[in-house]
């Protein structure tokens, strides 16, 4: 069992005596606060925060982080408050402790919601101080090491959460050692049988591979000596979860994964890295397309190394990583290496460590922006999960700036990575100077140019192919705001339509009546009420009746139906957006008599007045509203045509050409055999109004092959 004296001894290596004394004081404070509390394993509770502090000491973290690790459960599990810790140990320590607190005292409807809300709080705290996440990871790592004391169902839940959230965060911050241990422990807890079989197979394979690994290692070392290069060569072992993930993702057997021999060469300088690369390429033939230079272009988490795959003797594939000593430390510890440097101009921090810290800060700022735009905690955590990709693609802006994006990212992801406004106004893109679809996944080294127009807006279909959390959140945020704006506008027009029956407008309503109605409906503002009306969740007819001005009893019209009859139809402009839809059953076009059906959650659905699907609602003023087309309408509408033709070769082309010649686009055309030479053709075309439709039908009727044509 670890002790505070043993920890103090270890801290002598890099902290001064006064800082060590503060860490010791925080331990005794935590010991007193947790007095009498036990862990599931039966040990005194204080052993857990002490173990978390030990993990951070291995990473050579600063004294404030160690103090926060000692105290991280005090606010949650004891009577001591944030203010109590702040008065004893200062605001920075209290803030880290507050950020790490797990909020178990809050009530949530589901476990997923609780997990999402906890993560939100952690992100907000991380934005203030990046050390919050490091203390949280140390806390989670020790919990995973002692997970055996928990019931099996809790083990699986905690392991799943670790694989979904904490291990990817450790990877994103470049803390490979912590990531690997979290993944292996979680894998063993979540899939104990699979872990046991793979571990047994690894041990067996290790014995068989020993001679081959030694032989390759000696060969590489000899070549480096001949070239006068200093490099430490070691064989790399793949960890259990990495083997399992590759078997699953690449659909390969264990033998195929283990056929690859991995080596790491640690050199003295960057120059030596490239010279070593040349030496191993002279020794073994490189595999085409399998070289990656993460020194020139580091990964998003600050990782730097040269990666190359080689064909070895006896058909063996060799993976080699080449990096400097400093890069090796950053690769294993990530942001924990110099994470306590709060200022970017700290002279003691190495350039790569500071670069790593800046990247982590940039990532956290991105999370913060997503948090502000997300509708709720579940939407936020969904965006974050998609943003924790381990693989990146590197593409260039037209000016040559490098952009890092997750694997599978598209031009829309690129546009939002440049700036939210660029994404919102994006219409098309050029990849390597050629026009390309916005949905095309980007590849390493491509140059991407985004074409924008001020009038453009995000498309809901983009959500089907974007992969970055920032793009997904920004699109949802824009569409949500746009729908609200359109709903409020439509709600205002509908309410004014019905208020006109009482000789009033929105400007004439009694503020007291409005306040009373908003309280009853549990709404905050008039805009919220109008949005509800526009979305069809509340009837404009009923709201107008509640808000109508007081009438003179003698002047009042007693017959409600008389009012409805003389009601002026509302004008449809075609700019109503997402809250207005044209019914698929009758496909109304300008010139048709139309009626609106108010549908819950969808807004106004427009039908032809004689549509059979609207018949039972036609006389219900609470559900339907009479409409008319605006004179300024400038849109194209779909129409279905049924045509009986004498079938012959080229008939489809003949029909399509004729329709196009009078300005109609053919969206779909379908032919079916019917009674010998006669065939029925179904066509879907676009027209501007009934007059345009009449011209199209006249043109088609003029064809010799056409016997009969009608609008479906």
N, C-alpha and C positions, 0 to 999 in steps of 0.2 A: 504494500500500500504506500503511495507517495506521501511524503511529509513536507511541511513548509521549510524545514531546515535543509532538506535535500534540494528543494527548488531554489532556496536562497544561495546555496553553494553554486548551482548552475548559473544563476544570474550574475555572479561575481565576474563572469567572463566579459560581460558587455554593459552592465549598468553600474552607476556609482552607488556608494553605500547609502546615501540619503534616499535614492529612488527605491533601493531594495527594502529599506525600512518602511516606506509607504506601502509597498506590496505586502509585507508581513502584517502591517497594521490592518489592511483590508481583509487579510485572511482571518485574523482573530475577530474582526467585526462580523464577518460572515459566519464564523463558527458559533459565535454567541447568538446571532440572529436565527440560525437554523438549529439551535440547541433542542435536542429531543426528537428532531425529525430524522426519519430513516428512508433510505432508498428501497426499491423493491427487492434488491439483493440482501437487505438487512444491514448494510454498512451505514455509518453516520452520513447524513446528507452532504456535509461539507466536503466529503471526498470527491464529489462530482465537480464543483467549481474549482477545486485544487487541481484536478486532472485536466480540466479545460485550460487552466493557466499554464500547466506543464506543456501542453500541446503548443500554445502560443510562444512559450519560452524556446521550444525547439526551432521555431521560426524567427527567433530573436526579435520578438515584438517589444515595443516600448512599454514603460512601466504603467502608463494609464490604461493601456489595453489589458495588461495583466490584472490590474486592480478591478477593472470592469468585469473581467472573467470571473474573478473571485465573488463579485457581488451580483452577477447577472440574474440570479433567481430571488434575490432578497425582496424586491418590490412585489413580485408575483406571489411568493409563498410565505411572506412574513408580514408583520404589522408595520414594518418600516416603509416610509414614503419616499418619493423622489426628493422632496425637500430635505429629508433626513440625510440622504446620501450626499446631496449637494453641499450641505453645511459641513459634513465631515471630510469629503474627498474632492470637492470642487465640481464645477458645472460640466467640464468635458467628460469626466467619468460618469456623472449622473446621466448625461445625455446618451452615452453609449449603453448604459444599463437599461435606460428607458426604451431605447431602440430595439434591444434584444428581448425584452419581456414578451412572453408568449400570449398574453391576453386570454388565458383560459377562463377567466371569470366572466367573459362576455357570452351572451346567449346567441347562438346562430341556428338557423333552420336546418342546415346540413353541415357535415364535416367539411365538404368542399368549400362552402362559403366561409367557414372559420379559417381554413387554410389560406384562402385567397385574401381575406382581410388581414391576417397576420403578415402575409407577404407584402401587402400594400404598406403597412406601418413600417416594415423593415426598410422598404425602398425610400420612404420619406426620411427615415433616420439616416440611411446611407448617404442621402444627398447632403446632409449636414456633416457627417463624418464617416468616411469609408471604412473605418475600423469596426463599425457596428457589424458588418457582414463577416469580418474575420473572427470576431468573438462568437458570433452565431455559428459559424462553421466549426469552431473548436468545440462548442457546446454540443452540436449535432454529432461530431465525430466521436466524442466520448460516449454519448448516448448510444450510438451504433455499436461501439465496442462492448457495451454492457447490456445489449438488447436481449440477451438470453433470459434475463430475469422477468421479462414481460410475457403476458399471455400470447399464444400464437397469432390470434386475429389482430392484436395491436402491433406485433412484430411486422406482420405483412403490410399494415397500413403505413407505419412509420418508414418501412423500407421503400414502399412505393413512392411516398412523398420525397424521400432522399434521392431516388433515381430520377424523379420528375423535375425537382427544383434545385436541391442543394448541390448534388454532384455537377450538374451543368453550370451552376453559378461558379463553383470552384474552378471548372474548366475555363469559363469565360474570363476569370480573373488570373488565369495562368498557373493556378496552384495544383500542378499535376499530381504531386505526392498525396495531397489531401483528397483530390478527386478520385484517384485510383483506389485508395483505402475505403472511401465512402461507397464507391461502386461495388467493390468486392464484398464488403460487409452486408450491403443492402441486397446484393444478388444471393448471398448465402441465406439471408433471412426470408427473402421472397420466394426463391426457387431452391430450397435446400437439396432436393434430389439431383437437379441438374448441376448444381455447384459441386456436389460430391463426385458425380461421374466425371466431370471435366477435370477436377483436381487430381483424381486418380489417374486419368489419362495423361495429364501433364507430367506427373511424377514418373510414369512409365516411359514417356517419350524423352524426358530429360536424360535418362540413363543411356538411351539408344543414341542420342545426339551428341553426347559429351565429346567423343573423339572428333567428330566433324567440326564442332564449334572451335575446339582447341586448335585444330589444323588450320582453319580459315584465319583465326585470330593471329597465329604465329606468322602466317604468310603475309598478312597486312602489316604486322609490326616490322617484319624484315624489310618490306618494301619502303616503309617510312624511314627506317634507319639508312637504307641505301640513298634515299633522296635528301638525307640530312634534316628530316622533319621530326619535331618532338610532338608526340600525340599518345594519349592514354587510350588503349583499345579495350572495350569490354563487350561481352555478349549481352544482349537485352532480352529479358524474359517478358513475354506478354502476360498481363494479368488476366484472371479468370473471366471477368465481365467483358473485357475487350475480345477475348476468344469467342465467347458466347454471342456477343453482338455481331461480330464478323460472320460467324456461322449462319446466324439468322438473316442478316441483311444481304449477304452475298450468296446465300443458299449453298454453302460449301461444307464439306465434311470436316471433321476435326483434323484428319490426316492432311488435307489440302492446306488448312490454315497453318499447321505446324511445319509444313514443308518449307516455309519461308524462314530463313535464318537472319536475325536482326543484330546489328552491331552499332555501337556508338563510339565515335572518336572525339576526344576532348583535347583541343590544341591551346596554344598560348595566345594567338592573335587571329584577327579576321583574315589577314593575309595568309597565314598558315592554313586556315580553313580551305581557301580556294586552291592552294598548292596541294593540300592533302587530297582534295577532290580529283585533281589531275592525276595524282599518283594512283589512286584506287581505280580510276577509269583506264589507266594504262595496264593495271593488273588484271582487271576483269572487264568484260564487255558490258557497257551500260544498256539498260532496257529503254527502247525508244519511248519518249513521252512521259517517262516516270521520274524526271528530275525536277525538283522544286527548290527555289532559292528564297527561303524565308529570312535570310539575313538582309538582303537588299529590300525586300518587301515583307516586314514582320507580320505575323498573324494579328488579328484584332485584339487578342489578349496579351500581346507583347512578346510572344514566343518567337525565337530566332534560331535558325539552324539550316544547314544544307541537307536535303534528302535526296538520295539516289538509289535506284534499284539496279542490281548487277546480275549477269549470268555467271554463276560460279562453276567450278569443276563438277563433273558428275550430275549435270542438269539441276543444280541447286540454285534457287533464287536467293539473293542476299540483299537485305535492306540495310543501308548505312546512313546514319545521321552524323553530321560533322558540325561541331560548334566550339566556341571558346569556353573557358572555365566559368566566366561571368554569365554567359548565356545559359550554361548548364544549371547554375544556381537559380536564375530567373525562371527557367523552364520548370523546375521542381517546386519553387516557392511562389512564383508569380508576383502578385502585388504585395504579398507579405514581405518580400524583399524590399526594404526601404519604404514600406507603406506609411511609416510614421513621419515621413517628410511631408509636412503640410504645405510648404511653400515650393513652388515650381523652380525657384532660383537657388535652392539649398546647395551650397558648394560641396557638401560631403556626399551628396547622392550621385551615383554614377549616371551616365547619360541614358543607358537602357532602362535602369530602374525608374528614372523620372519619366521616361517615355511610357513605360508600363503604367505608372501612376496616372499620367494624363489620360491614357486610353480608358482606364477604369473609370475616371471621373466623367469622361465623355459618355461612356456607356450608362452610368448612373443618371446623368442629366437626361439622356434619351428615355430612360425608364420613367423619370419624373414627368417628362412631357407626355408620355403615354398615359400615365396615371391621371394627369389633369384632363385629358381628352376622353378617357374611357367612361362609359356610361355607368358601370358598376364594377365591383371587385372581381366578379367572375369573368367579365369581358376583359378586364385588365390582365388577369393571370393567364387567360387564353392567349393574349397578345405576347406576353412575356415568354411563355413556353415556346411559341413559334420563333422567338428571337434568340433562343439559346442554342443555336446551331453550332456544332463543333467545326464544321468545314466552311471555308469562305471562298468566294471568287473575287478576283481583283480586276477591276475594269477602270478605264480612263475617261475623264471628261475631255471635251474637244481641246481644252487648254493643257492637257497632259497631267492633271491632278489624279492621283490614285484614289479610288473609292473601294472600301471593303464592304462586301455584301454576303449574306448567307448563300449557301449552295442552293441553286434552283431559283434565285432571284430574277425578276424580270425588269424591263425598262421602267415600269410603273414604280417598282421598289426603288430603282435608281433615282427616279424623279423626286420621290419623297425624301430620299436620303440627302439630295442636294438641298431642297427646301420644301416645306409643306405647300407654299404657294405655287411652286413649279409643278408639284404633283397634282394639285387641284386644277391647274389650267392646262394640263398635258393633253395633246390630241393625237400625236404620233411620234415616232422615233426613227433615228437613223443609227444603225449598228455598222461600224466600219464604213461609214458614208453611204450605206444603202438603206432604203426604206425597209423596215421590218415590222412584224406585228408586235404590239405592246405586250402580248402574252408570251413572247419567245424567251425561254430561259437564257440568261447571259453566260458567256464562257470567259475563262481567264484571258486577259490581254486585249479584250475588245474595247474599242472606243465608242462610247454611247453619246448621242446628241439627242436632246429632247426638244420637240417642236411644240410650242404653246400658243394659245390664243386667249385673249382676256375673257371672251364669252364662254369658254369651255367650263365644264364642271365634271367631277368624278362620276364614273359609271358604276352602278351596283354590280355589274358583271365582273368588275376588277377584283372583287372579293373572292372570286373563284380561283384566281391564279397568283395573287400577291402572296409573298411568304414572310416579309418583315413585319414585326409588330407595329412599327411606326406607320407604315403604309396602311395596314388594316385599320388601326385606330383612327387615323386621320380621315380615311374614306367614310368609316361609320359615323364619325363626328360630323362631317360635312353633310352627309345624307340625312342624318337625324335633324340637324338644324334647318336644312332645306325643307324637309317634310313639315317641320313645325311652322316655318314661315308660310308655306303654301296652305297648310291646314288652317292657320289663323286667318289668312286672306279669304279662303273659301267660307270659313265659318262666319266671318263678318258679312259677306255677301248674302249668305243664306239667312242670317238673323235679320239683316236689313230688309230682305225680301218679305219676311213674315211680319216684321214690325210695320211695314208700309200698309198692311191691312188695317192697322189701328191709327193710320195717319201720323206715324212717328218714325224716327231713325235712332241709331245708337246714341247720338248726341242728346236725345230728348229723355233718355231713361232716368229714372229716379235713383240716385247713388245709394240711398238706404235700401231700396229693393235689391239692387245689384249686390251690395255687401251681404245681405241676408241670404241671397241665392248662393253666393260663393261659399259662405260658411256651411250651408246645408250640403253643398256638393263637395266640401273639403278641398276647395281650390284656392290658390293664392291670389291670382290676378284675373282681369278680364281676358287677357290673351290666353290664359289656360282654359277658360270657358270656351272661347272661340275655337281653340285647337280641338277641344272635345267635340264641338259641333261639326267642324270640318272633317274630322275623322269618322263621323257617324256614330260616336259613342253617346251623343246626347242630341235630342231632337230639337231643331231650330224652332219648330212650331210650338212646342211646349215651353221653351225658354222665352219666346216672344210673348206668349200669353201671360207668363209670370211677370215680365218686365214692362208690359204695356202701360201707358199712362192712364190715369183715372179718367173715365169717360162720363159725360153728361148722360144720365140714365135715359132721357127722352131722345137724345141724339144717337144712342147706341143702336147698332144693327143687331137685332136679336138672332137672326139666322146666320149661324157660323158658316154654313155651306155657301151662302150668298157671297160672303167675303172671299171664300176660296175660289169661287167661280170668277169673280172680277179681278182676281190677283194677276198682276202683270208678270209674264214669264221672265225668268232670269236668263241673262245672256251668257252663252258659252264662248269664251275667247280662244280656247286652245292652249293658253299659257298657264293653266292651273297646275300642271306638273303631276307629281306622284299621287295627289289626292283626287284625281279625276281619271276615270277609266271608261273605255268604250266597251260595251257588252259584246262578247264573242258570239253570242247566239244570233244577234240580228245585225251586227256591224253597221251602226247608223253613220250617215254621211251628211254634210251640209245640204239642206234642201228637204231632208226627211223631217217629219214632225217627231219631236223627241220629248222624253220624260225622264226625270232623274230619280233613281232609287238610292236612298241613303243607306249604305251598308256599313255595319259596325267594323271599325278598324281599317276600312278601305277607302272611306270617303264617298264620293258621288259616282255611281255607276250609271252611264247613259244608255238607254234603250230607245228603240223606235216606239212610238205611242201604241201601235197595234201589235207589239211583240207579245206572243202568248205567255212567255215566262214572267211578264210583269202584270198580266191581267188581274190577278187576285189582289194586287197592291194598288192598282190604278186609282181607285177612289178613296184611298187612305191618305189624308193630307199629312199625317205624321210620318209616313214612310216615303211619299213621293212628292216631287215638285216639278211643275211644268217649266219647260226650258225653251229657249230659242237660240239659233245660231247667230253669232256676231258677224257683222258685215266685214270686219277686218281680219277674219280668220284666214291664215295662210299656212295650211297643213295638207298632208296627203293622208288619205284614209283607205283602209283595205275593204274590198268588196269581193264576195264570192259569186261567180257566174257558172250556171249549168248550161252546157251547149250540147245539142245533138248534131253529130256530123256524119258524113259519109267517109268512112275511114279509108285512107290511102297513104302511101309513103310520103313523108314530109309534112303531114297534117299539123303536127305539133309546132314545127318551125313556122308554118304558114300563119297559125293562130297567134303565136308570140310576136311575129314581125308586124302583123296587122295592128295588134294592141299597142305595140311600141310606137308605131307611126303616128298615133294620135296622142302621144304623151303619157301613156299608162305603163308603169313598170309591172312586169309579170313576176310575182313572188313565188307562185307554185302552179304546176299544171299536172293533171293526172288523167289518164285515159283508161276506160274499161270497155271490153267488148260487149255488144248488146245486139242480139238479133242479126246475125250475119254481118253485112257490110256497115250497118249503123253502129255508132259507138257514142257513149256519153263521155264528155270531157268536162272535168271540173277545173276551173281556173280561179286563182286568187290574184287580183290586180289592185293597183293603187290608183285612186282618182282624187280630184280636189273637191268635187261636189256632184249633184245629180245631173247637171247639164253636161259636165265632162263625162260622166258615166253613160249618158244617152249617146254621146258622140262615139264612145268606144263600142257600145253595143251595135250602133248603126254600121260602123266599119266592119265589125265581125259578121253581122247579118248579111252584108254585101258579098261575102265569100260564097262561091258556088257550092262548096262542100258543106256549108252550114245550113241545116234544115230549121233549127229552132234554137233560140237563146233566151235565157231568163235569169233574173237576179235571184240568188238562193236566199 
